[in-house]
């Protein structure tokens, strides 16, 4: 290998390393705007005029811009107004003239066939939109991230610069393959956030209030029924993120009996505050259950708030929600609360004893418990006699 070739290879390796670092830093940051800087690196590397990323839908003209570098606003407005409904990408996809992961190229290279570039290929086509702006859509790629949902990457050059040089194909293929992966990662992260939002909506639909406190009494999660009790004039309030009962006697009892500043590490206590009643500003009575709760990162307390007229103090339902149990695990939990053995649960659910044992272990693990007897003691708190907020501790 000549000195010049070795120098070029070293420079290319260094650029690719820097590029990958920028890509996945953007992915881990979950910030689509961070990809603008990544697109700048592509533009500078292959001599493009600009670069853009977008999500497109094959069933309609919907387009979701993700990131762009160097694209004037009038270009984007012209595309959205006159060309989005008739984009050649979607036409080529619909006619199967391009396969997933192929790169389309325009310009003077009108008869290049398919040039193998590893995971991507070059295929010629022409886009009228870019010509009216003095550009050649010299390189682009798209990939499917969901049925009918594609990510497209475009890197046009000015028409006087000509088409993308064959020597730049490998770098463009490398850049494109990592970019679509990053976008896919970000889309999946958004999906996970959406799943979290859906989980929250499940909590909000519960007929009882739920609030989780960390070891120092800070509120880490709550749902709408519980948030209603935090309204001005209600029995609860939040001070610098910490839960405070407006009733001074209850507040003192909570601080002392839960020992909020000392609940840490793996030590757990089942000696929580006995159920009691609080009264809202509208004189509605709420039954409060306090349960020790184990999470993957720390020990916490779960506070459940039931309207006193709601007689369905279902320990199984509450524990299933807190433990994020599957429907099957919820059925197993109900059997455990009835005191059934693994064999009896297996017969009741028409499964093998081994399957029932595995599900029992999973239920206990998710609830942060060691045995079925601990579970029964925990659930028994729902049937304990109530103590009115006006009674002395």
C-alpha positions as CSV (number, residue, x, y, z in Angstrom):
1,X,0.0,0.0,0.0
2,X,1.3,3.4,-1.0
3,X,1.9,6.2,1.5
4,X,-0.9,8.2,0.0
5,X,-3.4,5.3,0.2
6,X,-2.4,4.5,3.8
7,X,-2.9,8.2,4.7
8,X,-6.4,8.2,3.0
9,X,-7.4,5.0,4.8
10,X,-6.2,6.4,8.2
11,X,-8.1,9.6,7.6
12,X,-11.2,7.7,6.6
13,X,-11.0,5.5,9.7
14,X,-10.7,8.5,11.9
15,X,-13.7,10.2,10.3
16,X,-15.8,7.1,10.6
17,X,-14.9,6.8,14.3
18,X,-15.8,10.4,15.0
19,X,-19.0,10.0,13.0
20,X,-20.1,6.9,14.9
21,X,-19.4,8.7,18.2
22,X,-21.6,11.6,17.1
23,X,-24.4,9.3,15.9
24,X,-24.7,7.3,19.0
25,X,-24.2,10.2,21.3
26,X,-27.3,11.7,19.6
27,X,-29.1,8.4,20.0
28,X,-28.4,8.1,23.7
29,X,-29.4,11.7,24.2
30,X,-32.7,10.9,22.6
31,X,-32.7,14.4,21.0
32,X,-33.6,14.4,17.3
33,X,-32.1,17.9,16.9
34,X,-28.7,16.5,17.9
35,X,-28.7,14.7,14.5
36,X,-28.4,18.1,12.7
37,X,-24.7,18.1,13.7
38,X,-24.4,14.5,12.4
39,X,-25.9,15.5,9.0
40,X,-23.4,18.4,8.8
41,X,-20.6,15.8,9.0
42,X,-22.2,13.9,6.1
43,X,-22.5,17.1,4.0
44,X,-18.9,18.0,4.6
45,X,-17.7,14.5,3.9
46,X,-19.3,13.9,0.5
47,X,-19.5,17.5,-0.7
48,X,-23.3,17.8,-0.6
49,X,-25.1,21.1,-0.5
50,X,-27.4,20.1,2.3
51,X,-28.9,17.0,4.1
52,X,-32.2,16.1,5.7
53,X,-33.9,13.2,7.5
54,X,-37.6,12.6,7.6
55,X,-40.2,10.0,8.4
56,X,-42.7,9.3,5.6
57,X,-45.8,7.2,5.4
58,X,-46.5,5.1,2.3
59,X,-50.3,5.2,2.8
60,X,-50.6,9.0,2.7
61,X,-48.6,12.2,2.3
62,X,-47.8,12.6,6.0
63,X,-44.2,13.7,6.6
64,X,-42.4,14.1,9.9
65,X,-39.2,16.1,9.6
66,X,-36.5,14.8,12.0
67,X,-33.4,16.8,11.3
68,X,-31.8,19.0,8.6
69,X,-28.5,20.7,7.8
70,X,-28.2,23.6,5.4
71,X,-31.8,23.4,4.0
72,X,-33.3,26.8,3.5
73,X,-36.8,27.2,4.9
74,X,-38.3,28.2,1.4
75,X,-37.1,24.8,0.1
76,X,-39.0,23.0,2.9
77,X,-42.1,25.0,2.4
78,X,-42.1,24.4,-1.4
79,X,-41.7,20.7,-0.9
80,X,-44.5,20.5,1.7
81,X,-46.8,22.6,-0.5
82,X,-46.2,21.2,-4.0
83,X,-44.3,17.9,-3.9
84,X,-45.0,16.1,-0.6
85,X,-48.1,14.5,-2.1
86,X,-46.2,13.2,-5.2
87,X,-42.8,12.2,-3.8
88,X,-40.8,9.9,-6.0
89,X,-39.6,8.0,-3.0
90,X,-43.1,6.8,-2.3
91,X,-43.7,6.1,-5.9
92,X,-40.6,4.0,-6.2
93,X,-41.6,2.1,-3.0
94,X,-45.1,1.5,-4.2
95,X,-43.9,0.1,-7.5
96,X,-41.2,-2.0,-5.8
97,X,-38.5,-0.4,-8.0
98,X,-36.4,0.2,-4.8
99,X,-35.8,-2.3,-2.1
100,X,-35.3,-1.4,1.6
101,X,-31.8,-0.1,2.2
102,X,-31.1,0.9,-1.4
103,X,-29.7,4.3,-2.2
104,X,-31.1,6.4,-5.1
105,X,-28.8,8.5,-7.2
106,X,-29.5,11.1,-9.8
107,X,-27.5,13.4,-12.1
108,X,-25.2,12.4,-14.9
109,X,-24.9,8.8,-13.7
110,X,-28.0,7.6,-15.5
111,X,-26.8,4.1,-16.3
112,X,-24.7,2.9,-13.4
113,X,-26.9,-0.2,-12.7
114,X,-26.5,-1.4,-9.1
115,X,-23.1,-0.7,-7.5
116,X,-22.6,-3.0,-4.5
117,X,-21.9,-1.0,-1.4
118,X,-22.4,-3.6,1.3
119,X,-25.7,-3.0,3.0
120,X,-26.8,-0.3,0.5
121,X,-27.0,-0.1,-3.3
122,X,-27.1,2.8,-5.8
123,X,-30.0,3.1,-8.2
124,X,-30.6,6.0,-10.5
125,X,-33.7,8.1,-10.6
126,X,-34.6,11.8,-11.2
127,X,-36.4,14.2,-9.0
128,X,-37.9,17.3,-10.6
129,X,-38.2,19.1,-7.3
130,X,-34.5,19.4,-6.8
131,X,-33.9,20.7,-10.3
132,X,-36.1,23.7,-9.8
133,X,-33.9,24.7,-6.9
134,X,-30.6,24.2,-8.9
135,X,-29.9,21.0,-7.1
136,X,-29.3,17.4,-7.9
137,X,-30.7,14.8,-5.5
138,X,-27.4,13.0,-5.8
139,X,-27.8,10.5,-3.0
140,X,-30.4,9.2,-0.5
141,X,-31.6,6.1,1.2
142,X,-34.7,4.9,3.1
143,X,-35.5,2.1,5.4
144,X,-38.6,0.7,7.1
145,X,-39.0,1.3,10.8
146,X,-42.6,0.2,11.0
147,X,-45.2,-1.2,8.5
148,X,-45.8,1.6,6.0
149,X,-43.5,4.0,7.9
150,X,-40.1,4.8,6.4
151,X,-37.1,7.0,7.3
152,X,-35.6,8.8,4.3
153,X,-32.2,10.5,4.1
154,X,-31.5,13.0,1.3
155,X,-28.2,14.7,0.5
156,X,-28.6,16.8,-2.7
157,X,-25.7,18.6,-4.4
158,X,-25.7,21.8,-6.4
159,X,-26.2,21.0,-10.1
160,X,-22.9,22.6,-11.1
161,X,-21.1,20.3,-8.6
162,X,-22.3,17.2,-10.5
163,X,-23.2,13.9,-9.2
164,X,-21.8,12.1,-6.1
165,X,-18.4,10.8,-6.9
166,X,-18.1,7.0,-7.0
167,X,-15.3,7.2,-4.4
168,X,-17.8,8.8,-2.0
169,X,-20.3,5.9,-2.2
170,X,-18.7,3.8,0.6
171,X,-18.7,6.7,3.0
172,X,-22.3,7.6,2.2
173,X,-23.4,4.0,2.6
174,X,-21.6,3.9,6.0
175,X,-23.1,7.2,7.1
176,X,-26.6,6.3,6.0
177,X,-26.6,2.9,7.6
178,X,-25.7,4.3,11.0
179,X,-28.1,7.2,10.6
180,X,-31.1,5.0,10.0
181,X,-30.1,2.8,13.0
182,X,-30.0,5.9,15.2
183,X,-33.4,7.1,14.0
184,X,-34.8,3.6,14.7
185,X,-33.3,3.7,18.2
186,X,-34.9,7.1,18.8
187,X,-38.2,5.9,17.5
188,X,-38.1,2.9,19.8
189,X,-37.2,5.1,22.7
190,X,-40.2,7.2,21.9
191,X,-42.3,4.1,21.8
192,X,-41.1,3.1,25.2
193,X,-42.0,6.6,26.5
194,X,-45.4,6.1,24.9
195,X,-45.7,2.8,26.7
196,X,-44.9,4.6,30.0
197,X,-47.6,7.1,29.2
198,X,-50.0,4.3,28.5
199,X,-49.1,2.8,31.9
200,X,-49.7,6.1,33.5
201,X,-53.1,6.2,31.9
202,X,-53.9,2.8,33.3
203,X,-53.0,4.2,36.8
204,X,-55.2,7.2,36.2
205,X,-58.2,5.0,35.4
206,X,-58.0,3.2,38.7
207,X,-60.9,3.7,41.1
208,X,-58.4,4.4,44.0
209,X,-55.6,6.9,44.4
210,X,-52.0,5.7,44.3
211,X,-48.9,7.5,45.5
212,X,-45.3,6.2,45.8
213,X,-42.9,7.8,48.2
214,X,-39.1,7.3,48.3
215,X,-37.1,6.7,51.5
216,X,-37.2,10.4,52.4
217,X,-40.9,11.0,51.7
218,X,-40.6,12.5,48.3
219,X,-43.4,11.8,45.8
220,X,-42.0,9.6,43.0
221,X,-45.3,8.7,41.2
222,X,-49.0,9.5,41.6
223,X,-52.2,9.1,39.6
224,X,-55.1,11.5,39.1
225,X,-57.4,10.3,42.0
226,X,-54.5,10.9,44.4
227,X,-53.6,14.2,42.7
228,X,-57.1,15.4,43.5
229,X,-56.3,15.1,47.2
230,X,-53.3,17.5,46.6
231,X,-55.5,20.3,45.4
232,X,-55.6,23.5,47.5
233,X,-57.7,22.9,50.7
234,X,-57.3,19.2,50.4
235,X,-56.0,16.8,53.1
236,X,-52.6,16.5,51.3
237,X,-50.0,18.9,50.0
238,X,-46.5,18.8,48.4
239,X,-43.6,20.8,49.8
240,X,-40.5,20.7,47.7
241,X,-41.7,17.4,46.3
242,X,-42.3,15.8,49.8
243,X,-45.7,14.6,50.8
244,X,-47.3,16.4,53.7
245,X,-50.6,15.6,55.5
246,X,-52.3,18.8,56.6
247,X,-53.5,17.0,59.8
248,X,-50.5,17.6,62.1
249,X,-51.1,14.4,64.1
250,X,-51.2,12.2,61.0
251,X,-48.1,13.9,59.6
252,X,-46.2,13.3,62.8
253,X,-47.3,9.6,62.9
254,X,-46.3,9.1,59.3
255,X,-42.8,10.5,59.9
256,X,-42.3,8.5,63.1
257,X,-43.8,5.2,62.1
258,X,-42.5,5.0,58.5
259,X,-39.1,6.4,59.6
260,X,-38.8,7.9,56.2
261,X,-35.2,9.1,56.6
262,X,-34.1,5.6,57.7
263,X,-35.7,3.3,55.1
264,X,-32.8,2.5,52.8
265,X,-30.8,-0.3,51.3
266,X,-32.3,-3.7,51.2
267,X,-33.9,-3.6,54.6
268,X,-37.6,-3.9,54.5
269,X,-40.2,-3.5,57.2
270,X,-43.8,-4.7,57.2
271,X,-44.7,-2.7,60.2
272,X,-46.3,0.1,58.3
273,X,-48.9,2.6,59.6
274,X,-52.3,1.0,60.3
275,X,-55.1,2.1,57.8
276,X,-56.7,5.4,58.8
277,X,-59.2,7.9,57.5
278,X,-58.6,11.4,56.1
279,X,-61.3,14.0,55.3
280,X,-61.2,16.2,52.1
281,X,-62.2,19.8,51.9
282,X,-65.7,18.6,50.8
283,X,-66.0,16.4,53.8
284,X,-65.4,13.2,51.8
285,X,-63.8,10.5,53.8
286,X,-60.8,8.6,52.3
287,X,-59.4,5.4,53.7
288,X,-55.6,5.4,53.5
289,X,-53.5,2.2,53.3
290,X,-49.8,2.3,53.6
291,X,-47.7,-0.5,52.2
292,X,-44.0,-1.0,52.2
293,X,-42.9,-1.2,48.5
294,X,-39.8,-2.5,46.9
295,X,-38.5,-1.2,43.6
296,X,-35.5,-2.1,41.5
297,X,-33.5,0.8,42.8
298,X,-34.7,1.4,46.4
299,X,-37.3,0.7,49.0
300,X,-40.4,2.9,48.9
301,X,-43.8,3.3,50.5
302,X,-47.0,2.9,48.5
303,X,-50.0,4.9,49.7
304,X,-53.5,3.8,48.5
305,X,-56.5,6.1,48.9
306,X,-60.0,4.6,48.7
307,X,-63.2,6.5,48.8
308,X,-64.8,5.2,52.1
309,X,-68.0,4.3,50.1
310,X,-65.9,2.1,47.8
311,X,-66.1,-1.2,49.5
312,X,-64.0,-3.0,46.9
313,X,-60.8,-2.8,48.8
314,X,-59.3,-5.4,46.5
315,X,-55.8,-6.2,47.7
316,X,-55.2,-8.3,44.6
317,X,-56.0,-5.4,42.2
318,X,-53.9,-3.0,44.1
319,X,-50.9,-5.3,44.3
320,X,-51.2,-6.3,40.6
321,X,-51.0,-2.7,39.6
322,X,-48.1,-1.9,41.9
323,X,-46.2,-5.0,40.7
324,X,-47.0,-4.5,37.1
325,X,-48.2,-8.1,37.0
326,X,-49.3,-9.7,33.7
327,X,-52.9,-11.0,33.5
328,X,-51.7,-14.5,34.1
329,X,-49.7,-13.5,37.1
330,X,-52.7,-11.5,38.4
331,X,-54.7,-14.8,38.4
332,X,-51.9,-16.6,40.2
333,X,-51.8,-13.8,42.8
334,X,-55.6,-14.2,43.4
335,X,-54.9,-17.9,44.1
336,X,-52.1,-17.1,46.4
337,X,-54.3,-14.7,48.3
338,X,-56.8,-17.5,48.8
339,X,-54.0,-19.6,50.4
340,X,-53.9,-22.1,47.5
341,X,-50.8,-24.2,47.0
342,X,-48.9,-24.3,43.7
343,X,-50.6,-27.6,42.8
344,X,-54.0,-26.2,43.5
345,X,-53.2,-23.1,41.5
346,X,-52.0,-25.3,38.6
347,X,-55.3,-27.3,38.7
348,X,-57.4,-24.2,38.9
349,X,-55.6,-22.6,35.9
350,X,-55.1,-25.9,34.0
351,X,-51.4,-25.6,33.8
352,X,-48.5,-27.7,35.1
353,X,-47.3,-27.5,38.7
354,X,-43.9,-26.4,37.4
355,X,-45.5,-23.5,35.5
356,X,-47.4,-22.4,38.6
357,X,-44.3,-22.5,40.7
358,X,-42.4,-20.3,38.2
359,X,-45.3,-17.8,38.1
360,X,-45.5,-17.7,41.9
361,X,-41.8,-16.9,42.1
362,X,-42.3,-14.2,39.5
363,X,-45.1,-12.7,41.4
364,X,-43.2,-12.6,44.7
365,X,-40.1,-11.2,42.9
366,X,-42.1,-8.4,41.4
367,X,-43.8,-7.6,44.7
368,X,-40.4,-7.6,46.5
369,X,-41.5,-10.4,48.8
370,X,-39.8,-13.6,50.0
371,X,-42.7,-15.9,50.7
372,X,-46.5,-16.4,50.4
373,X,-46.9,-15.7,54.1
374,X,-45.4,-12.3,53.6
375,X,-47.9,-11.7,50.8
376,X,-50.8,-12.7,53.0
377,X,-49.6,-10.4,55.8
378,X,-49.3,-7.5,53.4
379,X,-52.7,-8.1,51.9
380,X,-54.3,-8.5,55.3
381,X,-53.8,-4.8,55.9
382,X,-56.8,-4.1,53.6
383,X,-59.1,-5.8,56.1
384,X,-57.7,-4.1,59.2
385,X,-60.0,-1.9,61.4
386,X,-59.9,1.8,60.5
387,X,-58.7,4.6,62.7
388,X,-60.3,8.0,62.1
389,X,-57.9,10.9,61.7
390,X,-59.4,12.5,64.8
391,X,-58.4,9.5,67.0
392,X,-55.2,9.6,69.0
393,X,-52.4,7.4,67.7
